[in-house]
Amino acid sequence: MLSDLNWKRSNVRGEAQCSRCSRTLLAGQNSIQIDRSRVCIKCWDEVRADPTKSVKEYKLEFRIGNGSPTRRSSSNGRSGGSRRPAPSLQPTLSTYDAALLVGNALDRAVSGGSAQLFPAGDLPFFEPGFDNLVIGRAGVTVVGSKAYSSAVQIEAPVSWSSTSIPTNVLSNGRNMRALVELAIEQRTALEALIAAAKFKFEVPVAAALCFESVVGIDRTPVRDSMGVRIDTVENIAAFATRRGPVFDKEIEPVVDYLRQLAEAPLKPLAATPEPPSPGHPPASD
């Protein structure tokens, strides 16, 4: 996988050549360093369009060595790996403790302001772990805490500016991109409920995923994968309570509407009887 490839983005110190297209890279030009080879940004974006490739496949396409992982010898004669071990991304909290910590952090964020925290447990679209709604100036944000106990490393599969391809969310050797898809489902269901209320004002709907820590590319299009914000709980709290098109006086009607849904979920409407045909009296009971 791309995360196993020993690469970094850096400027060229002296003139070099792209190992794939042989393009000249001038001193100071931004490029990708893989082991001791250089790759231009254009070739880098073209080759890493498929994040499921192995390290050997990447190196073959970049024309680096024979495609096998390189090893180097240290000064004392012992061979060592070409990259340092990645930091541990093991979970540190139970699911219950993670949900409690996220809920408390969101509660502190809305205290003293106009935003309100609402439990989503009794709403029709409820999914365990997505149990907090923040209603504020920015609209309604459903916050997923089921991922909080894990630290993640995020990366863009194609380009840091891509918004049409889901971001890789890597944790403990697993890609947790399915959580992004689940958050999108939660947001879509919430959008349908808000639309059914037919408010006379705009109520945007957003989704967010909290993680214990997030490392990797720190750019908005990556941390906002497919419209789902991925960040730590402090940053998610700031995101959910940011300014937006909803006025303070409009927040309470949204909260009241959600409270009514939680207390008495919507029931399907009874079928409306068809009107009698012209010239025929209505049928009697």
C-alpha positions as a Markdown table, in Angstrom:
| # | Residue | x | y | z |
|---|---|---|---|---|
| 1 | Met | 0.0 | 0.0 | 0.0 |
| 2 | Leu | 1.0 | 3.6 | -0.4 |
| 3 | Ser | 1.4 | 4.0 | 3.4 |
| 4 | Asp | 4.2 | 1.3 | 3.3 |
| 5 | Leu | 6.2 | 3.2 | 0.6 |
| 6 | Asn | 9.1 | 5.1 | 1.9 |
| 7 | Trp | 8.3 | 8.5 | 0.4 |
| 8 | Lys | 8.3 | 12.1 | 1.3 |
| 9 | Arg | 7.6 | 15.5 | -0.4 |
| 10 | Ser | 10.6 | 17.8 | -0.5 |
| 11 | Asn | 12.4 | 20.3 | -2.6 |
| 12 | Val | 15.3 | 19.2 | -4.8 |
| 13 | Arg | 18.7 | 20.4 | -3.4 |
| 14 | Gly | 20.6 | 20.0 | -6.7 |
| 15 | Glu | 19.5 | 19.3 | -10.3 |
| 16 | Ala | 18.0 | 15.8 | -10.7 |
| 17 | Gln | 15.9 | 13.7 | -13.0 |
| 18 | Cys | 12.5 | 12.1 | -12.6 |
| 19 | Ser | 13.0 | 8.4 | -12.4 |
| 20 | Arg | 9.8 | 7.8 | -14.4 |
| 21 | Cys | 9.6 | 10.4 | -17.2 |
| 22 | Ser | 13.3 | 11.6 | -17.1 |
| 23 | Arg | 12.1 | 15.2 | -16.7 |
| 24 | Thr | 14.8 | 17.6 | -15.4 |
| 25 | Leu | 14.1 | 18.7 | -11.8 |
| 26 | Leu | 15.7 | 22.0 | -11.0 |
| 27 | Ala | 17.2 | 22.9 | -7.6 |
| 28 | Gly | 14.4 | 24.1 | -5.3 |
| 29 | Gln | 11.6 | 22.4 | -7.3 |
| 30 | Asn | 9.0 | 20.5 | -5.3 |
| 31 | Ser | 9.1 | 16.7 | -5.9 |
| 32 | Ile | 8.7 | 13.3 | -4.3 |
| 33 | Gln | 11.7 | 11.5 | -2.8 |
| 34 | Ile | 11.3 | 7.7 | -2.8 |
| 35 | Asp | 14.3 | 6.0 | -1.1 |
| 36 | Arg | 17.1 | 7.9 | -2.9 |
| 37 | Ser | 15.2 | 8.5 | -6.2 |
| 38 | Arg | 13.2 | 11.5 | -7.3 |
| 39 | Val | 9.8 | 11.6 | -8.9 |
| 40 | Cys | 8.1 | 14.7 | -10.3 |
| 41 | Ile | 4.7 | 15.7 | -9.0 |
| 42 | Lys | 2.9 | 14.9 | -12.2 |
| 43 | Cys | 4.1 | 11.3 | -12.3 |
| 44 | Trp | 3.4 | 10.9 | -8.6 |
| 45 | Asp | -0.2 | 11.9 | -9.1 |
| 46 | Glu | -0.6 | 9.6 | -12.1 |
| 47 | Val | 0.9 | 6.5 | -10.5 |
| 48 | Arg | -0.8 | 6.7 | -7.1 |
| 49 | Ala | -4.3 | 6.8 | -8.5 |
| 50 | Asp | -4.7 | 3.2 | -7.2 |
| 51 | Pro | -4.0 | 3.1 | -3.5 |
| 52 | Thr | -4.2 | -0.7 | -3.4 |
| 53 | Lys | -0.9 | -1.3 | -5.2 |
| 54 | Ser | 1.9 | -3.0 | -3.4 |
| 55 | Val | 5.3 | -1.3 | -2.7 |
| 56 | Lys | 6.8 | -3.5 | -5.4 |
| 57 | Glu | 4.2 | -2.4 | -8.0 |
| 58 | Tyr | 4.7 | 1.3 | -7.1 |
| 59 | Lys | 8.5 | 1.0 | -7.5 |
| 60 | Leu | 8.2 | -0.8 | -10.9 |
| 61 | Glu | 5.9 | 2.0 | -12.2 |
| 62 | Phe | 8.3 | 4.7 | -10.8 |
| 63 | Arg | 11.2 | 2.7 | -12.3 |
| 64 | Ile | 13.0 | 2.6 | -9.0 |
| 65 | Gly | 15.5 | -0.3 | -8.6 |
| 66 | Asn | 14.0 | -3.8 | -9.3 |
| 67 | Gly | 10.8 | -3.0 | -7.3 |
| 68 | Ser | 12.0 | -4.7 | -4.2 |
| 69 | Pro | 12.2 | -2.9 | -0.8 |
| 70 | Thr | 15.7 | -1.4 | -0.3 |
| 71 | Arg | 17.7 | -1.9 | 2.8 |
| 72 | Arg | 20.9 | -0.1 | 3.8 |
| 73 | Ser | 23.8 | -0.9 | 6.0 |
| 74 | Ser | 24.6 | 1.1 | 9.0 |
| 75 | Ser | 28.2 | 2.2 | 9.9 |
| 76 | Asn | 28.5 | -0.8 | 12.3 |
| 77 | Gly | 27.9 | -3.2 | 9.5 |
| 78 | Arg | 24.3 | -4.2 | 10.5 |
| 79 | Ser | 21.5 | -3.7 | 8.0 |
| 80 | Gly | 18.6 | -1.6 | 8.9 |
| 81 | Gly | 15.2 | -0.8 | 7.4 |
| 82 | Ser | 14.9 | 2.1 | 5.0 |
| 83 | Arg | 12.3 | 3.9 | 7.1 |
| 84 | Arg | 11.5 | 4.3 | 10.8 |
| 85 | Pro | 8.7 | 2.3 | 12.3 |
| 86 | Ala | 5.3 | 4.1 | 12.2 |
| 87 | Pro | 3.9 | 5.3 | 15.5 |
| 88 | Ser | 1.4 | 3.0 | 17.2 |
| 89 | Leu | -2.2 | 3.7 | 16.2 |
| 90 | Gln | -3.7 | 1.2 | 18.7 |
| 91 | Pro | -7.1 | 2.1 | 20.3 |
| 92 | Thr | -6.7 | 3.4 | 23.9 |
| 93 | Leu | -10.3 | 3.7 | 25.0 |
| 94 | Ser | -13.4 | 1.5 | 25.1 |
| 95 | Thr | -16.3 | 2.3 | 22.9 |
| 96 | Tyr | -18.4 | 3.5 | 25.9 |
| 97 | Asp | -15.6 | 5.7 | 27.2 |
| 98 | Ala | -14.9 | 7.2 | 23.8 |
| 99 | Ala | -18.6 | 8.1 | 23.3 |
| 100 | Leu | -18.7 | 9.6 | 26.8 |
| 101 | Leu | -15.6 | 11.7 | 26.2 |
| 102 | Val | -16.9 | 13.0 | 22.9 |
| 103 | Gly | -20.3 | 13.8 | 24.4 |
| 104 | Asn | -18.7 | 15.7 | 27.3 |
| 105 | Ala | -16.4 | 17.7 | 24.9 |
| 106 | Leu | -19.3 | 18.7 | 22.7 |
| 107 | Asp | -21.4 | 19.6 | 25.8 |
| 108 | Arg | -18.6 | 22.0 | 27.0 |
| 109 | Ala | -18.3 | 23.5 | 23.5 |
| 110 | Val | -22.0 | 24.5 | 23.4 |
| 111 | Ser | -22.3 | 25.7 | 27.0 |
| 112 | Gly | -22.8 | 29.4 | 27.3 |
| 113 | Gly | -23.7 | 29.8 | 23.6 |
| 114 | Ser | -26.7 | 29.5 | 21.4 |
| 115 | Ala | -25.8 | 26.1 | 20.1 |
| 116 | Gln | -27.4 | 23.0 | 21.7 |
| 117 | Leu | -26.4 | 19.4 | 22.0 |
| 118 | Phe | -29.1 | 16.8 | 21.2 |
| 119 | Pro | -29.0 | 13.0 | 21.7 |
| 120 | Ala | -29.7 | 11.2 | 18.5 |
| 121 | Gly | -30.6 | 7.8 | 20.2 |
| 122 | Asp | -34.3 | 8.0 | 19.7 |
| 123 | Leu | -34.3 | 9.4 | 16.1 |
| 124 | Pro | -35.3 | 7.1 | 13.2 |
| 125 | Phe | -31.9 | 7.1 | 11.5 |
| 126 | Phe | -29.9 | 6.4 | 14.7 |
| 127 | Glu | -26.8 | 4.4 | 14.3 |
| 128 | Pro | -24.8 | 3.4 | 17.5 |
| 129 | Gly | -21.8 | 5.7 | 17.7 |
| 130 | Phe | -23.4 | 8.5 | 15.9 |
| 131 | Asp | -25.3 | 9.6 | 19.0 |
| 132 | Asn | -24.7 | 13.3 | 19.2 |
| 133 | Leu | -26.3 | 16.2 | 17.2 |
| 134 | Val | -25.0 | 19.7 | 17.5 |
| 135 | Ile | -27.6 | 22.3 | 16.5 |
| 136 | Gly | -26.2 | 25.8 | 16.0 |
| 137 | Arg | -25.5 | 28.7 | 13.7 |
| 138 | Ala | -24.0 | 26.3 | 11.1 |
| 139 | Gly | -27.0 | 24.0 | 11.1 |
| 140 | Val | -27.2 | 20.5 | 12.3 |
| 141 | Thr | -24.1 | 18.3 | 12.6 |
| 142 | Val | -24.2 | 14.6 | 13.3 |
| 143 | Val | -21.0 | 13.6 | 15.1 |
| 144 | Gly | -19.6 | 10.0 | 15.1 |
| 145 | Ser | -17.8 | 9.0 | 18.2 |
| 146 | Lys | -17.5 | 5.3 | 17.5 |
| 147 | Ala | -14.1 | 5.9 | 15.9 |
| 148 | Tyr | -12.7 | 8.1 | 18.7 |
| 149 | Ser | -10.8 | 5.4 | 20.5 |
| 150 | Ser | -8.5 | 5.0 | 17.5 |
| 151 | Ala | -5.8 | 7.3 | 16.1 |
| 152 | Val | -5.7 | 7.5 | 12.4 |
| 153 | Gln | -3.4 | 8.5 | 9.5 |
| 154 | Ile | -5.2 | 10.0 | 6.6 |
| 155 | Glu | -3.9 | 10.3 | 3.0 |
| 156 | Ala | -5.4 | 11.3 | -0.3 |
| 157 | Pro | -5.5 | 8.5 | -2.8 |
| 158 | Val | -4.9 | 10.7 | -5.9 |
| 159 | Ser | -4.2 | 14.3 | -5.0 |
| 160 | Trp | -4.6 | 16.4 | -1.9 |
| 161 | Ser | -7.1 | 18.5 | -3.7 |
| 162 | Ser | -9.4 | 15.6 | -4.7 |
| 163 | Thr | -12.9 | 15.9 | -3.4 |
| 164 | Ser | -14.4 | 13.1 | -5.5 |
| 165 | Ile | -12.5 | 10.1 | -4.2 |
| 166 | Pro | -12.8 | 9.0 | -0.5 |
| 167 | Thr | -9.8 | 9.7 | 1.7 |
| 168 | Asn | -7.8 | 6.7 | 3.1 |
| 169 | Val | -8.4 | 6.5 | 6.8 |
| 170 | Leu | -5.7 | 4.2 | 8.1 |
| 171 | Ser | -5.7 | 2.8 | 11.6 |
| 172 | Asn | -3.8 | -0.1 | 13.0 |
| 173 | Gly | -3.2 | -1.5 | 9.5 |
| 174 | Arg | -6.9 | -1.2 | 8.5 |
| 175 | Asn | -8.5 | 1.3 | 6.1 |
| 176 | Met | -11.6 | 2.7 | 8.0 |
| 177 | Arg | -13.0 | 4.4 | 5.0 |
| 178 | Ala | -16.3 | 2.5 | 5.6 |
| 179 | Leu | -16.9 | 4.8 | 8.5 |
| 180 | Val | -16.9 | 7.7 | 6.1 |
| 181 | Glu | -19.6 | 6.0 | 4.0 |
| 182 | Leu | -21.6 | 5.3 | 7.1 |
| 183 | Ala | -21.4 | 9.0 | 8.1 |
| 184 | Ile | -22.6 | 9.9 | 4.7 |
| 185 | Glu | -25.6 | 7.6 | 5.2 |
| 186 | Gln | -26.3 | 9.3 | 8.6 |
| 187 | Arg | -26.1 | 12.7 | 7.0 |
| 188 | Thr | -28.4 | 11.8 | 4.1 |
| 189 | Ala | -31.1 | 10.4 | 6.5 |
| 190 | Leu | -30.8 | 13.5 | 8.7 |
| 191 | Glu | -31.2 | 15.8 | 5.6 |
| 192 | Ala | -34.4 | 14.0 | 4.7 |
| 193 | Leu | -35.8 | 14.6 | 8.2 |
| 194 | Ile | -34.9 | 18.3 | 8.2 |
| 195 | Ala | -36.3 | 18.7 | 4.7 |
| 196 | Ala | -39.6 | 17.2 | 5.8 |
| 197 | Ala | -40.0 | 19.9 | 8.4 |
| 198 | Lys | -40.2 | 22.6 | 5.6 |
| 199 | Phe | -38.6 | 25.3 | 7.7 |
| 200 | Lys | -38.8 | 28.8 | 6.2 |
| 201 | Phe | -35.1 | 29.2 | 6.8 |
| 202 | Glu | -32.0 | 27.3 | 5.6 |
| 203 | Val | -30.8 | 24.5 | 7.9 |
| 204 | Pro | -27.5 | 23.0 | 6.5 |
| 205 | Val | -26.7 | 19.4 | 7.6 |
| 206 | Ala | -23.2 | 18.1 | 8.1 |
| 207 | Ala | -21.4 | 14.9 | 9.4 |
| 208 | Ala | -18.2 | 14.6 | 11.3 |
| 209 | Leu | -16.0 | 11.7 | 12.6 |
| 210 | Cys | -14.0 | 12.2 | 15.8 |
| 211 | Phe | -10.6 | 10.4 | 16.2 |
| 212 | Glu | -8.2 | 10.4 | 19.1 |
| 213 | Ser | -5.5 | 11.9 | 16.9 |
| 214 | Val | -5.2 | 12.5 | 13.2 |
| 215 | Val | -1.8 | 12.5 | 11.4 |
| 216 | Gly | -1.1 | 12.9 | 7.7 |
| 217 | Ile | -2.0 | 15.5 | 5.2 |
| 218 | Asp | -3.3 | 18.6 | 7.0 |
| 219 | Arg | -5.4 | 20.1 | 4.2 |
| 220 | Thr | -9.2 | 20.8 | 4.2 |
| 221 | Pro | -10.1 | 18.7 | 1.1 |
| 222 | Val | -8.5 | 15.7 | 2.7 |
| 223 | Arg | -9.8 | 16.2 | 6.2 |
| 224 | Asp | -13.2 | 16.9 | 4.7 |
| 225 | Ser | -13.6 | 13.5 | 2.9 |
| 226 | Met | -16.7 | 13.4 | 0.7 |
| 227 | Gly | -18.3 | 16.1 | 2.9 |
| 228 | Val | -17.5 | 14.3 | 6.2 |
| 229 | Arg | -15.1 | 16.2 | 8.5 |
| 230 | Ile | -12.4 | 14.0 | 10.0 |
| 231 | Asp | -10.6 | 15.4 | 13.0 |
| 232 | Thr | -10.0 | 15.4 | 16.7 |
| 233 | Val | -12.9 | 16.1 | 19.1 |
| 234 | Glu | -11.7 | 19.6 | 19.9 |
| 235 | Asn | -11.6 | 20.6 | 16.2 |
| 236 | Ile | -14.9 | 18.8 | 15.5 |
| 237 | Ala | -16.5 | 20.8 | 18.3 |
| 238 | Ala | -15.2 | 24.0 | 16.8 |
| 239 | Phe | -16.5 | 22.9 | 13.4 |
| 240 | Ala | -20.0 | 22.1 | 14.6 |
| 241 | Thr | -20.3 | 25.4 | 16.5 |
| 242 | Arg | -18.9 | 27.7 | 13.8 |
| 243 | Arg | -20.9 | 30.5 | 12.4 |
| 244 | Gly | -23.4 | 29.9 | 9.6 |
| 245 | Pro | -26.8 | 30.9 | 8.0 |
| 246 | Val | -29.0 | 30.0 | 11.0 |
| 247 | Phe | -29.9 | 32.8 | 13.4 |
| 248 | Asp | -30.0 | 32.3 | 17.1 |
| 249 | Lys | -33.8 | 32.5 | 17.3 |
| 250 | Glu | -34.1 | 29.8 | 14.6 |
| 251 | Ile | -32.1 | 27.2 | 16.6 |
| 252 | Glu | -34.9 | 26.4 | 19.1 |
| 253 | Pro | -37.5 | 25.5 | 16.5 |
| 254 | Val | -35.1 | 23.0 | 15.0 |
| 255 | Val | -34.4 | 21.5 | 18.5 |
| 256 | Asp | -38.2 | 21.3 | 19.2 |
| 257 | Tyr | -38.8 | 19.6 | 15.9 |
| 258 | Leu | -36.1 | 16.9 | 16.6 |
| 259 | Arg | -37.5 | 16.5 | 20.1 |
| 260 | Gln | -40.9 | 15.8 | 18.7 |
| 261 | Leu | -39.4 | 13.2 | 16.3 |
| 262 | Ala | -37.6 | 11.5 | 19.2 |
| 263 | Glu | -40.7 | 11.4 | 21.4 |
| 264 | Ala | -43.2 | 10.3 | 18.6 |
| 265 | Pro | -41.4 | 9.1 | 15.5 |
| 266 | Leu | -43.0 | 9.8 | 12.2 |
| 267 | Lys | -45.6 | 7.2 | 11.1 |
| 268 | Pro | -46.6 | 6.5 | 7.5 |
| 269 | Leu | -49.6 | 8.4 | 6.4 |
| 270 | Ala | -52.8 | 6.4 | 5.8 |
| 271 | Ala | -53.8 | 6.0 | 2.2 |
| 272 | Thr | -56.3 | 8.7 | 1.1 |
| 273 | Pro | -59.5 | 7.1 | -0.3 |
| 274 | Glu | -60.1 | 7.8 | -4.0 |
| 275 | Pro | -63.0 | 10.3 | -4.8 |
| 276 | Pro | -66.2 | 8.7 | -6.2 |
| 277 | Ser | -66.6 | 8.6 | -10.0 |
| 278 | Pro | -68.9 | 11.3 | -11.5 |
| 279 | Gly | -72.6 | 10.2 | -11.4 |
| 280 | His | -72.1 | 7.6 | -8.7 |
| 281 | Pro | -72.9 | 8.3 | -5.1 |
| 282 | Pro | -70.3 | 7.6 | -2.5 |
| 283 | Ala | -70.4 | 4.1 | -1.1 |
| 284 | Ser | -72.1 | 3.8 | 2.3 |
| 285 | Asp | -70.7 | 2.0 | 5.2 |
